[in-house]
């Protein structure tokens, strides 16, 4: 239980259906009685580890019911590692065996679970993801259920799609909600030209969006358990995420706390 935001939250691990597969998910929700918008939090390659659980709790503390699905579950159960070179290699091994249609199915299943068990507010959910999860979040933005997306340093968006096919960026015209994307200018995994390509695709498709480029920040800058953590970039990005979800999921103006 945490009180990192305005709301105290409670957590649990649940299981939900993704097609014919039962997938675990880490759920955090405010303890106060009420209905809240849903947000799906997508893991890095390191699984639903302590950092991802904390982010899920932080989102819930802001007045959302949040769930982080175990997207590697078809390959390995309860995957959770740290940030060593061996952990990174293992996480990448499972990443390359994921499939876009299964990932989207997992996210839809997670939202359906929250809608059934928590009576979530509104007809649109939010999604945020980090690293590989940032790529998956960009892909998830194409789902009709997603109204707001926060994609953190998603590598490969302009180059590939999980499981093979045209790169995820080519699906940008399918995005119907608002998308914020966060990048570090010193990220060795994402060239600045790729960020420009993503921005150009969003502009061409007339997707409501904002691109944040943090000078000097590198890959993983939001995670305070990694050497790449950048406190200033992480703090600003968190405020931007809160604004994104407040405006698009709660229908509030974050500066006045009143309906738009």
C-alpha positions in Angstrom: 0.0 0.0 0.0 1.3 3.5 -0.9 0.3 7.1 -0.4 2.6 8.5 -3.2 -0.3 10.7 -4.6 -3.6 12.1 -3.4 -5.1 8.6 -2.9 -4.1 5.7 -0.8 -4.2 2.5 -2.9 -4.4 -1.2 -2.5 -2.8 -3.8 -4.7 -3.3 -7.4 -5.8 -2.3 -9.8 -8.5 -5.2 -11.0 -10.6 -5.7 -13.2 -13.6 -7.6 -12.2 -16.7 -8.4 -13.8 -20.1 -6.5 -12.8 -23.2 -8.2 -14.9 -25.8 -7.9 -18.5 -24.5 -4.9 -17.7 -22.3 -5.0 -16.7 -18.7 -2.6 -13.8 -18.0 -1.6 -12.5 -14.6 -1.7 -8.7 -14.0 -0.6 -6.5 -11.1 -3.5 -4.2 -10.1 -3.4 -1.0 -8.0 -6.6 0.9 -7.2 -7.6 3.7 -4.8 -9.1 2.4 -1.6 -11.8 5.1 -1.6 -15.1 3.9 -2.9 -15.8 5.2 -6.4 -15.2 4.6 -10.1 -11.9 5.7 -11.8 -10.5 5.7 -15.3 -8.4 2.7 -16.3 -4.7 2.8 -17.2 -2.6 -0.1 -18.5 1.1 0.0 -17.6 3.4 -2.0 -19.9 6.6 -3.4 -18.6 10.1 -3.0 -19.7 12.0 -6.1 -21.0 12.7 -6.8 -17.3 9.2 -7.9 -16.5 6.6 -6.7 -14.0 9.4 -5.9 -11.5 9.6 -3.5 -8.5 9.8 -0.4 -10.7 6.8 -1.3 -12.8 4.8 -2.2 -9.8 5.7 1.2 -8.3 4.7 3.1 -11.4 1.4 1.2 -11.4 0.8 2.3 -7.8 1.8 5.9 -8.5 -0.8 6.0 -11.3 -3.4 4.6 -9.0 -2.6 7.1 -6.3 -3.5 9.9 -8.8 -7.0 8.5 -9.0 -7.0 5.7 -11.6 -7.3 1.9 -11.5 -4.1 0.6 -13.0 -3.0 -2.8 -14.2 0.3 -4.1 -15.5 -0.1 -7.3 -17.5 2.6 -10.0 -17.6 3.2 -9.8 -21.3 5.8 -12.5 -21.3 3.5 -15.0 -19.7 3.1 -17.2 -22.8 6.8 -17.9 -22.6 7.7 -17.7 -18.9 5.7 -17.3 -15.7 6.1 -14.4 -13.3 9.1 -13.0 -15.1 10.9 -10.4 -13.0 14.6 -9.5 -13.2 17.0 -6.7 -12.4 19.2 -4.7 -14.8 22.5 -6.7 -15.2 23.8 -7.6 -18.6 22.5 -11.1 -18.1 19.1 -9.9 -17.1 19.0 -7.6 -20.2 20.0 -10.5 -22.5 17.2 -12.7 -21.0 14.6 -10.0 -21.3 15.5 -9.4 -24.9 15.3 -13.1 -25.6 11.6 -13.1 -24.5 11.0 -9.8 -26.2 11.9 -11.1 -29.7 9.4 -13.9 -29.3 6.4 -11.7 -28.7 3.6 -11.1 -31.3 1.8 -7.9 -31.9 -1.6 -9.5 -32.1 -1.1 -11.2 -28.7 0.2 -8.1 -27.1 -2.8 -6.1 -28.2 -5.1 -9.0 -27.0 -3.4 -8.8 -23.6 -4.1 -5.1 -23.3 -7.7 -5.5 -24.3 -8.1 -8.4 -21.9 -6.7 -6.2 -19.1 -9.0 -3.4 -19.8 -12.0 -5.8 -20.0 -11.0 -7.2 -16.6 -10.9 -3.8 -15.0 -14.2 -2.8 -16.6 -15.9 -5.9 -15.3 -14.4 -5.9 -11.8 -14.0 -2.2 -11.1 -16.7 -0.5 -13.1 -14.2 1.9 -14.6 -15.0 5.5 -15.5 -15.5 6.4 -19.1 -15.3 4.5 -22.3 -11.6 5.1 -23.0 -8.6 3.8 -21.1 -5.0 5.1 -20.9 -1.8 3.2 -21.6 1.8 3.9 -20.7 4.9 1.9 -21.3 8.7 2.0 -20.9 11.5 0.6 -23.1 10.0 -2.3 -25.0 6.7 -1.3 -23.2 7.0 2.1 -24.8 7.0 0.5 -28.2 4.0 -1.7 -27.2 2.2 1.4 -25.8 2.6 3.1 -29.2 1.1 0.0 -30.8 -1.7 -0.1 -28.2 -2.6 3.4 -29.1 -4.2 2.0 -32.3 -6.8 0.2 -30.2 -10.3 1.8 -30.1 -10.3 1.4 -26.3 -7.2 3.6 -25.8 -7.8 7.4 -25.5 -4.4 8.5 -24.1 -1.0 7.0 -24.5 2.4 7.8 -22.8 5.2 6.1 -24.6 8.6 6.2 -22.9 11.7 5.6 -25.0 10.2 3.0 -27.2 12.9 1.6 -29.4 12.3 0.1 -32.8 9.0 1.9 -33.5 10.3 3.0 -36.9 12.1 -0.3 -37.7 9.9 -3.3 -36.7 6.7 -4.6 -35.2 6.7 -7.5 -32.6 6.4 -10.8 -34.6 7.3 -9.3 -37.9 5.6 -7.1 -40.5 5.6 -3.4 -41.5 7.1 -1.3 -38.7 4.8 -0.1 -35.9 5.1 3.5 -37.1 3.2 2.7 -40.3 0.1 2.1 -38.1 0.2 5.7 -36.8 -3.0 6.6 -38.8 -4.9 4.1 -36.7 -4.3 6.1 -33.5 -7.5 7.9 -32.5 -6.5 9.3 -29.1 -3.8 11.6 -27.8 -0.2 10.4 -27.6 2.7 11.7 -25.7 6.2 10.3 -26.4 9.3 10.8 -24.2 12.9 10.4 -25.4 16.4 11.2 -24.2 18.7 13.0 -26.7 21.6 10.7 -25.6 19.7 7.4 -25.9 22.0 5.0 -27.7 19.1 2.7 -28.7 17.0 5.4 -30.4 18.5 7.8 -32.9 17.3 11.4 -33.0 16.3 10.8 -36.7 13.9 8.0 -35.5 12.3 10.5 -33.1 11.9 12.9 -35.9 10.3 10.2 -38.1 7.8 9.3 -35.3 6.9 13.0 -35.0 6.5 13.4 -38.7 4.2 10.4 -38.8 2.0 11.7 -36.0 1.8 15.1 -37.7 0.9 13.5 -41.1 -1.8 11.4 -39.5 -3.1 14.5 -37.5 -2.8 12.6 -34.2 -3.0 14.9 -31.2 0.5 14.5 -29.7 3.5 16.0 -27.9 7.1 14.8 -28.3 9.4 15.4 -25.4 13.2 15.4 -26.0 15.2 15.6 -22.8 18.7 17.0 -23.3 21.4 14.7 -22.0 19.0 12.0 -20.9 19.5 8.4 -22.0 17.6 5.2 -22.2 15.7 4.3 -19.0 15.9 7.8 -17.6 12.6 7.4 -15.8 13.6 4.4 -13.7 15.3 5.4 -10.4 16.7 1.9 -10.0 18.9 2.2 -13.1 22.2 4.1 -13.5 20.6 6.0 -16.4 18.0 7.6 -14.0 17.7 11.4 -14.7 15.7 13.0 -11.8 14.9 16.2 -13.7 13.7 14.5 -16.8 11.7 11.9 -14.9 10.0 14.6 -12.7 9.0 16.6 -15.8 7.8 13.6 -17.6 5.7 12.5 -14.7 3.9 15.9 -14.6 3.3 15.6 -18.4 1.8 12.1 -17.9 -0.5 13.4 -15.2 -1.7 16.2 -17.5 -2.2 13.8 -20.4 -4.4 11.5 -18.4 -6.2 14.2 -16.4 -7.3 15.9 -19.6 -8.1 12.9 -21.8 -9.4 10.4 -19.3 -11.0 12.6 -16.6 -12.0 15.4 -18.9 -10.5 18.0 -16.5 -8.3 21.0 -17.0 -5.3 20.2 -14.7 -4.7 23.9 -14.1 -8.2 24.7 -12.8 -9.4 21.2 -11.7 -12.6 22.0 -13.6 -14.3 20.3 -16.5 -13.0 21.4 -19.9 
